[in-house]
């Protein structure tokens, strides 16, 4: 097995030289040395950075990110509980490092996220006595947060996930405390505050399972309403937490077309493909889900069979074909993590599984799926 260093050299120095598994696949163009080079005329290719990568504690990971990607997202450091853990106390140490990394490497930098029902401390919604805030008080708190965080990185973070996961599976608005206290215009307010804080920033609505019919209709209705009100929503983030069987390429294709008709761009904002047996029949990325471990749910603890490796590669290739087809509307494809070892999918919805959802394996080697993605750009 190659070492991590030689794997990196494979990518950076030697260009794309397919592993033996590639046999049977059409030849990959040797001169294409990175994902960002492969898609330079189509869209930016991004990756979510974890704490170690941002802090410079994963030197190999950072080298791969620099070599392969031209956009970054913060996997966790800009979520409310991390950047604004207590009233009046912001912690910008890690976000500053994150933005510096992106600037140093000339990358398109994302902010994720401003308003979400999850990873937001309880105090945000309560006053000193523990009572729920009034609408006006919560709006003031939201505005302060957005103005402070977006304002700090004005002109430096180019795109913000302003509102994250506001929809239920049936397309109705989630009954979060944002919704219950402020009302359904909390979304419009959040976008307006973000726009006021940085008028140049590209503002996104971001959610999972938008391919599912009811939820897609809900998102279309939401974006339509925001646009009618003159709210500056620029991009819909289709998170893209998919698996080997779902959703079909046709469904992804149709969903992108539906959003394109609204006059917004589409970002595939959190892309990964789960290869493990589904632990739930729901199409969800709800972080609150926690299903009990069971060996039948973790069949590849000792390695991914070639058969599944090929299946994953084909799946990635098929979906990138769709993204390329829609290159006029798709402005970014971001992977939710760098290597299989980094992925949240090892611990969700079942803790402690061994998953293989990304393009780089646990030692940083490009997988067959990596070559399939490169190949999809060359058709
Ligand atoms: O902060 C602690 C750290 O101090 C401790 O050492 C570590 C040990 O387990 O846990 C750390 O926190 C974890 C954090 O990830 C960093 O690893 C949290 O418990 C864990 O809940 C958190 O999970 C993240 C999750 O969002 C919730 O914020 C995942 O990494 C992240 O991939 C996931 O990302 C979300 C998107 O933001 C929104 N869409 C769905 C997507 C997947 O759930």
Boltz pocket constraint, residues with backbone or C-beta under 6 A from the ligand:
constraints:
  - pocket:
      binder: B
      contacts: [[A, 75], [A, 76], [A, 79], [A, 119], [A, 164], [A, 239], [A, 270], [A, 285], [A, 286], [A, 287], [A, 344]]
      max_distance: 6.0
